[in-house]
Amino acid sequence: MTDISKKHRLIAIASFAFVSLILSLRSASYYTLVFFVFTAIPLFFADRIMDDKRIKERTATAFCVFAVCYQTFYQCFNRVHENNRQLMTAAAVAVFLAAVFALTDSKKLPYSIFAAPLICLLDLRVASAYCFLLLMFSVTKLKLIIDTDSHKKKSSKGKKKKTKDNEHGKLDLKTVIIISTVTSAVCLAFCIYVIFKNSVRITENLDYLFTQYKNLFGFIFFIIYLMVKLIRSNININIPVIVALVLDVALSVIFTMNYGWSFFSLFLVSFFLFLVLICFESEKVINKIKADFNNHRYLFLIGVLCLLQ
């Protein structure tokens, strides 16, 4: 939390502790504090994980992401009744958040890759959503790198030599992205296999979705908005974004039919975070979003309120 003043740091810690205590008392279980202790770790150290060039208010952004995803992650934690499994779910959520924050910085991508098998060991529900996010992010990022390389074919021989010399020292970004794509695909396939092998069909009413996941309409609003912005942009990633949408819908429907609305909410969150991360890849898209916010401030605030329900 070094990106904020000491005064704001104390306020943030005190506020998080107070809210954690209130929500733990509300759930009538002091063990809920375990969930908040684990999730506090990536939040308080978000300034060391996120890319400081792209995101100036890193701590504030981390708290906003957690506030938006809280209901979904808490339901995953709450649906497990054994203390040891709840502990593992809380740890999985913490690793999930830290890995997503690390995706904002290409230099920290190896940590996000390592997080995929780690989350698989902790909680397969959270792992399936994260592996989907990492897979689609890696595929889209790879598409952007290939497009960029195609525009640099006319570079000088000296620059090419310099690039080759650097590749001997360490893996280039393209190779890391390919490793990320393969790792996330394998981990996602593993999650699907194990979950369906140990399938226990759960039937939940539609009322449960609207009572436990009240921020559903907020996610849908911003997902539609971000998709329109990305498809209309000039970064040429229409195919990966549409494929991600189709895959997300397919996986969420299949998992929800067998395991309840928690999977639907998880894949909704992962697709939303995927779109946000891709938007950060283009400064032009971010500037257009900022312009829309300035021109339609109240509409955005309504959407934010829907997300924070």
C-alpha positions in Angstrom: 0.0 0.0 0.0 2.9 2.3 -0.7 1.1 4.1 -3.4 -1.2 5.9 -0.8 -0.3 8.1 2.1 0.0 6.7 5.7 -3.2 8.3 6.7 -5.2 6.6 3.9 -3.3 3.4 4.6 -4.5 3.3 8.1 -8.1 4.2 7.0 -8.0 1.4 4.4 -6.8 -1.2 6.9 -9.2 -0.1 9.6 -12.2 0.0 7.2 -11.3 -3.5 5.8 -11.0 -4.9 9.4 -14.3 -3.3 10.4 -16.2 -4.5 7.4 -14.7 -8.0 7.8 -15.9 -8.2 11.4 -19.4 -7.0 10.6 -19.8 -9.4 7.7 -18.4 -12.3 9.8 -20.9 -11.5 12.6 -23.6 -11.3 10.0 -22.7 -14.8 8.7 -22.9 -16.1 12.3 -19.5 -17.7 11.8 -16.2 -16.3 13.1 -14.4 -18.7 10.7 -15.4 -16.2 8.0 -12.6 -14.1 9.2 -10.2 -16.6 7.6 -11.7 -15.6 4.2 -10.9 -12.0 4.8 -7.5 -12.6 6.2 -6.4 -14.5 3.1 -8.0 -12.0 0.7 -6.4 -9.1 2.5 -2.9 -10.3 1.5 -3.2 -9.5 -2.3 -5.2 -6.3 -1.5 -2.6 -4.8 0.8 0.3 -5.8 -1.5 -1.5 -4.9 -4.8 0.8 -2.0 -5.4 3.8 -4.4 -5.6 1.9 -6.7 -8.0 0.2 -4.4 -10.5 1.8 -2.5 -13.3 2.4 1.0 -11.9 2.6 2.5 -15.4 -0.8 1.4 -16.6 -2.6 1.7 -13.2 -1.8 4.7 -11.0 -4.2 4.0 -8.2 -3.3 0.4 -7.6 -4.5 -0.1 -4.0 -7.9 1.6 -4.8 -8.2 -0.6 -8.0 -7.5 -3.8 -6.0 -10.2 -2.9 -3.4 -12.7 -2.1 -6.2 -12.0 -5.5 -7.8 -12.5 -7.3 -4.5 -15.7 -5.4 -3.8 -17.1 -6.3 -7.2 -16.1 -10.0 -6.9 -16.8 -10.4 -3.1 -20.3 -11.9 -3.4 -19.2 -14.6 -5.8 -16.0 -15.6 -3.9 -17.8 -15.5 -0.5 -20.5 -17.9 -1.8 -17.8 -20.3 -3.0 -16.3 -20.1 0.5 -19.7 -20.4 2.3 -20.9 -23.3 0.2 -18.1 -25.5 1.6 -18.8 -26.5 5.2 -15.6 -28.3 6.3 -13.1 -25.9 7.9 -10.1 -27.4 6.0 -11.8 -27.0 2.7 -12.9 -23.5 3.5 -9.3 -22.7 4.3 -8.3 -24.0 0.9 -11.0 -22.0 -0.9 -9.9 -18.8 0.9 -6.3 -19.5 -0.2 -7.5 -20.2 -3.8 -9.4 -16.8 -3.9 -6.3 -15.0 -2.6 -4.1 -16.6 -5.3 -6.7 -15.9 -7.9 -6.7 -12.2 -7.1 -2.9 -11.9 -6.9 -2.6 -13.7 -10.3 -5.1 -11.5 -11.9 -3.3 -8.4 -10.6 -0.1 -9.8 -12.0 -1.6 -10.1 -15.4 -1.5 -6.3 -15.7 2.3 -6.6 -15.9 3.9 -8.7 -18.6 7.1 -9.1 -16.5 5.0 -10.9 -13.8 3.3 -13.3 -16.2 5.3 -16.3 -15.0 3.7 -15.9 -11.5 0.2 -16.0 -13.1 1.2 -19.2 -15.0 2.4 -20.9 -11.8 -0.9 -19.8 -10.1 -3.0 -22.1 -12.4 -1.8 -25.5 -11.1 -1.6 -24.1 -7.6 -5.3 -23.0 -7.6 -6.2 -26.5 -9.1 -4.8 -28.0 -5.9 -6.7 -25.7 -3.7 -10.2 -25.4 -5.2 -11.3 -26.7 -8.6 -14.3 -24.3 -8.8 -12.1 -21.3 -8.6 -9.4 -22.9 -10.7 -11.8 -23.6 -13.6 -12.8 -19.9 -13.7 -9.1 -18.7 -13.4 -7.8 -21.2 -16.1 -10.5 -20.0 -18.5 -9.5 -16.3 -17.8 -5.8 -17.1 -18.3 -6.4 -19.2 -21.4 -8.4 -16.5 -23.2 -6.1 -13.7 -22.0 -3.1 -15.6 -23.3 -4.7 -16.3 -26.7 -5.7 -12.7 -27.1 -2.3 -11.4 -26.0 -0.6 -13.8 -28.4 -2.8 -12.4 -31.2 -1.7 -8.9 -30.3 2.0 -9.9 -30.2 1.7 -11.6 -33.7 0.0 -8.5 -35.1 2.7 -6.3 -33.6 5.5 -8.5 -34.9 4.0 -8.4 -38.4 4.3 -4.6 -38.4 8.0 -4.8 -37.4 9.2 -7.0 -40.2 10.9 -4.0 -41.9 13.2 -3.4 -38.9 16.9 -3.1 -39.4 19.3 -6.0 -39.1 21.0 -4.4 -36.1 17.8 -4.4 -34.2 17.2 -8.0 -35.1 20.6 -9.0 -33.8 20.0 -7.2 -30.6 16.7 -9.1 -30.2 18.3 -12.4 -30.8 21.0 -11.7 -28.2 18.4 -10.9 -25.6 16.6 -14.1 -26.4 19.6 -16.1 -25.3 19.5 -14.6 -21.9 15.9 -15.2 -21.1 12.6 -16.3 -22.6 10.9 -13.6 -24.8 7.3 -12.6 -24.1 5.9 -14.6 -27.0 7.4 -17.8 -25.7 6.0 -17.1 -22.2 2.6 -16.4 -23.7 2.7 -19.8 -25.5 3.6 -21.5 -22.2 0.8 -19.7 -20.5 -1.7 -20.8 -23.2 -0.7 -24.5 -23.0 -0.6 -24.5 -19.2 -4.0 -22.9 -18.8 -5.5 -25.2 -21.4 -4.2 -28.3 -19.7 -5.3 -27.1 -16.2 -8.7 -26.2 -17.5 -9.1 -29.7 -19.1 -8.0 -31.2 -15.8 -10.6 -29.2 -13.9 -13.3 -30.2 -16.3 -12.3 -33.9 -16.1 -12.1 -34.1 -12.3 -15.2 -32.1 -11.7 -17.3 -34.2 -14.0 -15.8 -37.4 -12.8 -16.9 -36.5 -9.2 -20.2 -35.0 -10.4 -23.0 -34.5 -8.0 -26.0 -32.8 -9.7 -27.3 -29.8 -7.7 -30.7 -28.2 -8.6 -31.1 -24.6 -7.5 -34.1 -22.3 -8.1 -33.7 -19.2 -10.2 -34.6 -17.2 -7.1 -31.3 -18.3 -5.5 -29.4 -16.6 -8.3 -31.1 -13.2 -7.8 -31.0 -13.3 -4.0 -27.3 -14.4 -3.6 -25.8 -12.7 -6.7 -27.5 -9.4 -6.8 -24.8 -7.8 -8.9 -25.7 -9.9 -11.9 -27.2 -7.1 -13.9 -24.1 -4.9 -13.2 -21.8 -7.5 -14.7 -24.0 -8.0 -17.7 -24.2 -4.2 -18.3 -20.4 -3.7 -18.2 -19.7 -6.9 -20.1 -21.8 -5.8 -23.0 -20.3 -2.3 -22.9 -16.7 -3.5 -22.8 -17.3 -6.0 -25.6 -18.7 -3.3 -27.8 -15.7 -1.1 -27.1 -13.2 -3.9 -27.9 -15.0 -5.0 -31.1 -15.2 -1.5 -32.4 -11.6 -0.7 -31.5 -8.8 -0.9 -34.0 -6.7 -3.5 -32.2 -8.3 -6.4 -34.2 -9.1 -8.9 -31.5 -12.8 -9.6 -32.5 -12.3 -13.3 -33.0 -10.6 -14.0 -29.6 -13.2 -12.0 -27.8 -16.1 -13.7 -29.5 -14.5 -17.1 -29.0 -14.1 -16.2 -25.3 -17.8 -15.3 -25.0 -18.9 -18.5 -26.7 -16.6 -20.7 -24.5 -17.7 -18.8 -21.4 -21.4 -19.3 -22.1 -20.9 -23.0 -22.9 -18.8 -23.7 -19.8 -21.1 -21.7 -17.5 -24.2 -23.4 -18.8 -22.8 -26.9 -18.5 -21.3 -26.3 -15.0 -24.4 -24.5 -13.8 -26.7 -27.3 -14.9 -24.7 -29.7 -12.8 -23.4 -27.7 -9.9 -25.5 -24.7 -9.3 -25.4 -20.9 -9.8 -22.0 -20.4 -8.1 -20.3 -21.6 -11.4 -22.4 -19.2 -13.4 -21.3 -16.3 -11.3 -17.7 -17.4 -11.3 -17.5 -17.6 -15.1 -19.3 -14.2 -15.3 -16.6 -12.7 -13.0 -13.8 -14.3 -15.0 -15.1 -13.1 -18.3 -15.6 -9.5 -16.9 -12.0 -9.5 -15.6 -10.8 -10.8 -19.0 -12.4 -7.9 -20.8 -11.0 -5.4 -18.3 -7.5 -6.8 -18.7 -7.7 -6.7 -22.5 -8.9 -3.1 -22.4 -5.7 -2.2 -20.5 -3.7 -3.5 -23.4 -4.9 -0.6 -25.5 -4.4 3.0 -24.4 -6.9 4.2 -27.0 -9.7 2.0 -25.6 -9.0 3.3 -22.1 -9.1 6.9 -23.3 -12.5 6.2 -25.0 -13.8 4.6 -21.8 -12.7 7.7 -19.9 -14.4 9.9 -22.4 -17.6 7.9 -22.1 -17.4 8.2 -18.4 -17.1 12.0 -18.5 -20.0 12.3 -21.0 -22.3 9.7 -19.3 -21.2 9.9 -15.7 -24.5 9.1 -14.1 -25.1 6.1 -16.3 -21.7 4.7 -15.3 -22.5 5.3 -11.6 -25.7 3.4 -11.9 -23.8 0.5 -13.4 -21.2 0.6 -10.6 -24.0 0.6 -8.0 -25.4 -2.5 -9.6 -22.0 -4.2 -9.4 -21.6 -3.4 -5.7 -24.9 -4.8 -4.6 
